[in-house]
C-alpha cells in the first residue's frame, strides 16, 4: 500500500507519499481500507516532530478515517468484510489501509456519505467525552467554545444545542462567527476585538462549561468567565503549557478544571467513548440534527497543501483527504 510518511520532521513538504508494508490486523483488530481521512492539529504537531504516536500505533499521521472493512483479525465479531465504517485512530489515517481496534469502529451513519464520514470520529469523540461525559453539560446551561469555527467547535455547537444548552463561541473573524451562528451559536465573540470574559458574563452571568483549546494563555480569563460550579475542560495547548491559577477564585466558584487528550488513552477508555457516541450521537446525526461540517476535500497526495490550510486557520469545520 501507500501512505503519507514523515522521513524527517519539518514543514508541510516533509509529508512524503511512499510505498509501505500493509498492516496486519492483530487480535481484536479490524483491517480497514481507507476511503478518506481528516486533518487534525495533532497531525501538524506530529509532522513537526512534537507529537509521536503512542507505542504500537501506526507511524503515519491521521487520527480518524472512513472506509470499508477489508479483513477481520482473530477474535473479532459484529463486523463483516465490506461494511462501511468510520474509525477513531491513534494514527494511520493517511494510508491505504489501517488496522483498528474493533472497539474504535463505528458504522457510517445513515444519510452521511462514506467520504464525509471521515469528518466525524475524532471531533465527536472529543466533544462527547469532554463536554458531556466529564463536564456533564446539562440542558439550560451555557457552554463557551473557544475556536468555534474549528472541527471541534462546529461539532460542540451542534451537540450542545441538541441537548438544550446555550452556546457562546470565540472566533477571529465575522465570517467565522456568522457560520457559527448558522449552526446555532447564541453568542459570537470576536476574540481579536472583544473580551470574551466580559461578553460571556454580561450575556449569561458566566459559562457553566468551557471547552478550551488554548491552555495557558486563556487560563486566568477562563476562570473569570466560569459561573459558580463551572467546569473548564482543556483539550489543547495552542497558547502554552504553563499558566498561573488563582485557587481563591476556584474555591469561591466551586469550579473544576480537567485536561485530557484522546490519542493516548487506554483502548478500553476509547471503546467506552465510542460506544457512548454510537448510543447518544449517532441518532442525532442520522436524524439530521447534527451534521459533519466539511470545508473542503483534497486528495491525500495534496496533504502538504491541506496542512498549510489548517495552519493558516482560514477553514471552517474539517479539511478531508481522500484516498
Secondary structure, 3 states (H helix, E strand, C coil): CEEEECCCCCCHHHCEEEECCCCCCCCCEEEEEEEEEECCHHHHHHHCCCCCCCCCCCCCCCCEEEEEEEEECCCCCCCCCCCEEEEECCCCCCECEEEEEHHHEEECCCCCCCCHHHHCHHHHHHHHHHHHHHCCCCCCCEEEEECCCEHHHHHHHHHHHHCCCEEEEEECCHHHHHHHHHCCCCEEEECCCCCHHHHHHHHHCCEEEEEECCHHHHHHHHHHHEEEEEEEEECCCCCCCCCCCCHHHHHHHCCEEEECCCCCCCHHHHHHHHHHHHHHCHHHHHCCCCCCCEEEEEEHHHHHHHHHHHHHCCCCEEEEEEC
